[in-house]
Amino acid sequence: MTARGSRRKSAAEWVTLSLSVFVVGALVAVALVEESRREQGDETGLEVTFDIERAVARGDRYYVPYT
């Protein structure tokens, strides 16, 4: 084993490692909570209505107004 691999970690290294693990764990937890909420069917407050009667064909494209 190399001399570098056998040295003990300092307090600053342990604190940095602990904080890093905590931050990554918190981000994973938030992502899991958000995903579970999304799967439970929580809807957003956005509603889009297409006005099909006012749709216009221009060349090979269609323009459909929405509100």
Contacts in CASP RR format, 6 or more apart in sequence:
PFRMAT RR
TARGET T0000
AUTHOR 0000-0000-0000
METHOD contacts of the structure
MODEL  1
MTARGSRRKSAAEWVTLSLSVFVVGALVAVALVEESRREQGDETGLEVTF
DIERAVARGDRYYVPYT
9 17 0 8 1.000
48 66 0 8 1.000
48 67 0 8 1.000
49 66 0 8 1.000
49 67 0 8 1.000
50 64 0 8 1.000
50 65 0 8 1.000
50 66 0 8 1.000
51 64 0 8 1.000
51 65 0 8 1.000
51 66 0 8 1.000
51 67 0 8 1.000
52 64 0 8 1.000
54 64 0 8 1.000
54 65 0 8 1.000
55 62 0 8 1.000
55 63 0 8 1.000
55 64 0 8 1.000
55 65 0 8 1.000
56 62 0 8 1.000
56 63 0 8 1.000
57 63 0 8 1.000
END
